Amino acid sequence: MTTTQETTMQMLSRPDGRIAFTDAGSGPLLVLVPGMGDTAGTWRDVVPSLVDAGFRVVTCDLRGHGASDTGFAEHGDDATGADVLALVEHLDAGPAVLVGNSMGGSAVAWAAAQRPDLVAGLVLVSPFLDEAPGSTAVKAATRLAFRALFAGPWGPWVWARYYAGPLTRGRHAAWQTEHVATLEADLRRPGRLREFRRLVTQLDHSLVGAVVDRVQAPAVVLVGANDPDYRDPAAELAAMGERLRARTVLVPDAAHYPQHQAPEVFLEATSALLATLPRDGERWVVAGA
């Protein structure tokens, strides 16, 4: 039986603004981080089950997204990873298991490399552990194209159509239409599209690639078999698993968001990882920390 957990929106102060987060349940700490152009609502189908399983579950919004502030000068995997580490320290309940989707997965992998003492485990959903191969000219052209796509009032519509189309090819959550409408409306709020454009143009996953081999935390990586962000999802998932020495799960009939396209698969994989991690009462234990 799933219980109803009351959550309260809280704010974490950072040098350029505040990061919004919610906090539910009690027990060892899990921090769930969404991807670019998404909000903490992406985790709505899995949070209640994790809380009922005896965990403290914290979800956050990225800089300039959802309930977080705008006005941040810096965006990207390292900026988001630093926010997550600051949140774990603020909660004073670490080490934490960090769960991230898309660039949120990239950010928590970066965080695990920087502060292994604060990270007991990783659940990475459709992450990017390095920049895709390609010439400098191609990458520059891609950034210019993104800037044009999100430069005008059509930007929120473009993102919403991409989210509702290729990025969720396969199964859909019952609430997906509502969620996509909320994301589009959020990008139409003052300053939000500008912040999103800054993120798109600053994002550089090579920052993760430079440090990911230092990650020590046990991990599981999930990738949707339909994910358009990978040229060959199965092959790239296998490579990520080998690099992190992690268990891998290729999720059928899902694309970029297995956490709400196939929440039962996400929960099974996450629960299997959590069952292997040592703990001392209400806290995880990091070996050698």
Buried (B, 14 or more C-beta within 10 A) or exposed (E): EEEEBEBEEBEBEBEEBBBBBBBBBEBBBBBBBBBBBBBBBBBBBBBBBBBBBEBBBBBBBBBBBBBBBBEBEBBBBBBBBBBBBBBBBBBEBBBBBBBBBBBBBBBBBBBBBBBBEBBBBBBBBBBBBBBBEEEEEEBEEEBEEBEEBBEEEEBBEBBBBBBBEBBBBBBBBEEBEEBBEBBBEBBEEEEBBBBBBBBBBBBBBEBBBEBBEEBBBBBBBBBBBBBBBBEEBEEBBBBBBEBBEBBBBBBEBBBBBBBBBBBEBBBEBBEEBBEEBEEEEEBBBBEEB
